[in-house]
Amino acid sequence: MQIAEIFYSIQGEGRLAGVPSVFIRTSGCNLRCVWCDTPYTSWAPEGKKWSVGEILGEVAKYPSRYVVVTGGEPFLAAEIAELTEGIKPLGAHITIETAATLFKPVACDLISMSPKLANSTPWHRAKGKFAEMHEMRRLNFEVMQQFIDSYDYQLKFVVNQKDDFDEIDEILGKLANVDRSRVLIMGQGKTTRELRDKTKWIIELCKSAASAIRRGSTSSCLVIGAVPNFRSI
């Protein structure tokens, strides 16, 4: 497998935020998000080849039973099923972080989906070279539904502007049996100031969504338990 890095850190996103975890970051991605925070796994993939055995040996060195397979896009790796099946005997809880554009059966305790909103399309970066490809691939409702139906899951959306909540509402409306308490909102930003400024309106929109739920509305963006969150380091 092409691996960018393996490291021990604190989970910075989602339902397991704050949990010490071993991260296995695969290299290679089928998308090109304009704000990608790990361009060394997508825009300019780096890393080296590891065998599954070598990866398992490295994971076993760290004092955590939580393992996060991330990327890049982990489901591009031909060995993803073999890797997750190998991690399970270690007694580990496995999270796989994915854009949910590809599906393969794997051993996994939490599928962490991050469907890409329109704000991710690189219309101007690299002269728009990857924009049409990214736009065509960024949402795969069939794959998202397979994950929802087959695994414990969470849905994370990176928002950059208020209108992004309307797109989230549209996406959720096309999926069946979504547990809205598993939908999480994260502000897009590269600096503390950017994130702090977005936090204000994100919180207000999440509060409005919670009020809509209490009224029994089905037309609002139904996001509960949603908090702005720093991207993982």
C-alpha positions as a printed NumPy array, in Angstrom:
array([[  0.   ,   0.   ,   0.   ],
       [  1.13 ,   3.53 ,  -0.691],
       [  1.332,   5.145,   2.757],
       [  1.993,   8.839,   3.371],
       [  2.486,   8.481,   7.126],
       [  1.625,   6.502,  10.234],
       [  1.457,   8.465,  13.477],
       [ -0.044,   8.588,  16.965],
       [ -2.175,  11.618,  17.826],
       [ -5.544,  12.828,  19.084],
       [ -8.619,  12.453,  16.912],
       [ -9.677,  16.001,  16.045],
       [-13.023,  15.373,  14.36 ],
       [-16.381,  13.739,  14.851],
       [-17.888,  11.546,  17.539],
       [-14.484,  10.345,  18.78 ],
       [-12.87 ,  13.79 ,  19.009],
       [-10.237,  13.798,  21.724],
       [ -9.565,  10.05 ,  21.616],
       [ -5.866,   9.068,  21.3  ],
       [ -5.569,   7.122,  18.044],
       [ -3.094,   5.611,  15.619],
       [ -3.508,   7.145,  12.166],
       [ -2.682,   5.28 ,   8.968],
       [ -2.719,   7.828,   6.156],
       [ -2.901,   6.331,   2.688],
       [ -1.66 ,   8.308,  -0.296],
       [ -3.694,   8.902,  -3.43 ],
       [ -7.136,  10.419,  -3.937],
       [ -9.793,  10.439,  -6.665],
       [-10.828,  14.01 ,  -5.777],
       [ -9.035,  17.369,  -5.754],
       [-10.592,  19.56 ,  -3.066],
       [ -9.525,  23.164,  -3.462],
       [ -9.   ,  23.509,   0.314],
       [ -7.441,  20.04 ,   0.847],
       [ -5.446,  20.034,   4.091],
       [ -3.308,  17.044,   3.033],
       [ -2.211,  17.895,  -0.529],
       [  0.679,  15.445,  -0.162],
       [ -1.935,  12.676,  -0.479],
       [ -3.968,  14.168,  -3.328],
       [ -2.624,  17.04 ,  -5.417],
       [  0.962,  15.777,  -5.177],
       [  0.866,  12.277,  -3.623],
       [  3.887,  11.276,  -1.567],
       [  4.778,   8.307,   0.592],
       [  6.264,   4.862,   0.228],
       [  5.129,   1.303,  -0.269],
       [  4.338,  -0.659,   2.896],
       [  3.245,  -4.262,   3.094],
       [  0.187,  -4.985,   5.226],
       [  2.449,  -6.838,   7.653],
       [  4.731,  -3.82 ,   8.007],
       [  1.77 ,  -1.547,   8.68 ],
       [  0.39 ,  -3.886,  11.353],
       [  3.794,  -4.043,  13.009],
       [  3.996,  -0.258,  13.132],
       [  0.453,   0.093,  14.529],
       [  1.239,  -2.403,  17.298],
       [  3.981,  -0.092,  18.599],
       [  1.514,   2.494,  19.858],
       [ -0.51 ,   2.398,  23.119],
       [ -3.995,   2.846,  21.68 ],
       [ -6.782,   0.493,  20.672],
       [ -8.247,   3.119,  18.325],
       [ -7.008,   3.047,  14.734],
       [ -8.01 ,   5.543,  12.054],
       [ -7.441,   4.714,   8.387],
       [ -7.507,   7.99 ,   6.5  ],
       [ -6.103,   9.557,   3.374],
       [ -6.208,  10.607,   0.67 ],
       [ -8.941,   8.13 ,  -0.116],
       [ -8.366,   4.79 ,   1.672],
       [-10.845,   2.913,  -0.529],
       [ -8.557,   3.412,  -3.527],
       [ -6.106,   0.974,  -1.935],
       [ -6.454,  -2.575,  -3.261],
       [ -5.357,  -3.92 ,   0.132],
       [ -7.845,  -1.967,   2.261],
       [ -9.905,  -5.067,   3.176],
       [ -6.788,  -7.091,   3.987],
       [ -5.465,  -4.267,   6.152],
       [ -8.648,  -3.833,   8.172],
       [ -9.041,  -7.588,   8.635],
       [ -5.476,  -7.638,   9.933],
       [ -6.08 ,  -4.796,  12.395],
       [ -9.154,  -6.414,  13.965],
       [ -7.257,  -9.23 ,  15.795],
       [ -5.262,  -6.491,  17.565],
       [ -8.475,  -5.667,  19.442],
       [ -8.705,  -2.274,  17.788],
       [-11.67 ,  -0.021,  17.091],
       [-11.341,   0.917,  13.413],
       [-12.503,   4.2  ,  11.905],
       [-12.202,   4.707,   8.158],
       [-12.339,   8.3  ,   6.934],
       [-13.632,   8.53 ,   3.37 ],
       [-15.257,  10.91 ,   0.909],
       [-17.788,   8.103,   0.294],
       [-17.308,   7.905,  -3.462],
       [-16.087,   4.281,  -3.463],
       [-17.398,   1.213,  -1.641],
       [-15.659,  -2.006,  -0.631],
       [-16.637,  -4.387,   2.193],
       [-14.183,  -3.919,   5.063],
       [-13.787,  -4.6  ,   8.767],
       [-14.806,  -1.314,  10.335],
       [-16.447,  -0.013,  13.518],
       [-17.118,   3.527,  12.277],
       [-17.349,   4.766,   8.696],
       [-16.627,   8.483,   8.823],
       [-18.021,   9.931,   5.607],
       [-17.164,  13.414,   4.44 ],
       [-19.184,  14.053,   1.264],
       [-17.747,  17.01 ,  -0.587],
       [-19.911,  20.085,  -1.092],
       [-19.74 ,  22.411,  -4.086],
       [-17.357,  24.64 ,  -2.113],
       [-14.659,  21.989,  -2.622],
       [-14.523,  22.126,  -6.433],
       [-11.232,  23.644,  -7.702],
       [-12.596,  25.817, -10.492],
       [ -9.55 ,  28.091, -10.45 ],
       [ -6.773,  26.089,  -8.779],
       [ -4.337,  24.61 , -11.318],
       [ -6.268,  26.551, -14.   ],
       [ -9.316,  24.41 , -13.322],
       [ -7.624,  21.287, -14.685],
       [ -9.359,  18.947, -12.214],
       [-12.621,  20.833, -11.693],
       [-14.924,  18.864, -13.991],
       [-13.535,  15.52 , -12.808],
       [-13.972,  16.532,  -9.175],
       [-17.485,  17.86 ,  -9.745],
       [-18.525,  14.622, -11.45 ],
       [-17.151,  12.393,  -8.662],
       [-17.686,  14.332,  -5.447],
       [-21.144,  12.943,  -4.57 ],
       [-22.045,   9.261,  -4.913],
       [-25.404,   8.676,  -3.252],
       [-25.398,   4.941,  -3.919],
       [-22.117,   4.542,  -2.043],
       [-23.251,   6.765,   0.824],
       [-26.418,   4.707,   1.192],
       [-24.441,   1.443,   1.203],
       [-22.32 ,   2.728,   4.07 ],
       [-25.365,   3.976,   5.986],
       [-27.106,   0.627,   5.59 ],
       [-24.056,  -1.5  ,   6.412],
       [-22.012,   0.224,   9.135],
       [-22.08 ,   2.493,  12.142],
       [-21.411,   5.859,  10.54 ],
       [-21.131,   9.595,  10.806],
       [-21.538,  12.251,   8.123],
       [-19.194,  15.237,   8.276],
       [-19.646,  18.302,   6.104],
       [-17.074,  21.056,   5.648],
       [-18.864,  24.394,   5.289],
       [-17.415,  27.596,   3.935],
       [-20.512,  29.806,   3.628],
       [-24.09 ,  29.884,   4.885],
       [-25.533,  28.603,   1.604],
       [-23.681,  25.337,   2.189],
       [-26.412,  24.376,   4.671],
       [-28.922,  24.303,   1.804],
       [-26.758,  21.825,  -0.099],
       [-26.401,  19.667,   3.008],
       [-30.183,  19.627,   3.314],
       [-30.488,  18.511,  -0.318],
       [-27.957,  15.717,   0.197],
       [-29.639,  14.406,   3.331],
       [-32.977,  14.501,   1.546],
       [-31.672,  12.046,  -1.059],
       [-30.557,   9.502,   1.552],
       [-32.796,   7.067,   3.411],
       [-32.81 ,   6.39 ,   7.149],
       [-30.222,   8.997,   8.075],
       [-29.793,   9.445,  11.816],
       [-29.543,  13.236,  12.019],
       [-27.636,  13.026,  15.317],
       [-24.723,  11.593,  13.311],
       [-24.442,  14.653,  11.065],
       [-21.578,  16.963,  11.993],
       [-20.625,  20.385,  10.682],
       [-17.032,  21.626,  10.436],
       [-15.967,  25.107,   9.436],
       [-13.395,  25.382,   6.651],
       [-10.454,  27.551,   7.574],
       [ -6.676,  27.675,   7.716],
       [ -6.328,  30.077,  10.639],
       [ -7.799,  30.324,  14.119],
       [ -9.4  ,  33.643,  13.17 ],
       [-11.132,  32.164,  10.116],
       [-12.536,  29.31 ,  12.173],
       [-13.589,  31.623,  15.012],
       [-15.481,  33.927,  12.636],
       [-17.32 ,  31.023,  11.004],
       [-18.12 ,  29.463,  14.357],
       [-20.588,  32.249,  15.14 ],
       [-22.942,  31.69 ,  12.193],
       [-22.434,  27.913,  12.16 ],
       [-23.686,  27.716,  15.743],
       [-26.704,  29.9  ,  14.942],
       [-27.625,  27.804,  11.901],
       [-27.26 ,  24.591,  13.908],
       [-29.506,  26.049,  16.618],
       [-32.088,  26.917,  13.967],
       [-31.918,  23.366,  12.621],
       [-32.493,  21.969,  16.101],
       [-35.555,  24.217,  16.453],
       [-36.866,  22.932,  13.124],
       [-36.582,  19.377,  14.396],
       [-38.648,  20.221,  17.469],
       [-41.333,  21.735,  15.188],
       [-41.355,  18.561,  13.11 ],
       [-40.146,  20.334,   9.982],
       [-38.7  ,  18.213,   7.187],
       [-37.602,  21.042,   4.922],
       [-34.876,  22.576,   7.032],
       [-31.317,  21.367,   7.232],
       [-31.743,  18.903,  10.067],
       [-28.39 ,  18.922,  11.781],
       [-28.236,  18.143,  15.474],
       [-25.293,  17.579,  17.73 ],
       [-23.339,  19.583,  15.175],
       [-20.287,  21.529,  16.263],
       [-17.605,  23.425,  14.364],
       [-14.369,  21.52 ,  14.544],
       [-10.708,  22.055,  13.695],
       [ -9.381,  19.878,  10.922],
       [ -7.087,  17.1  ,  12.138],
       [ -3.396,  17.859,  12.125]])
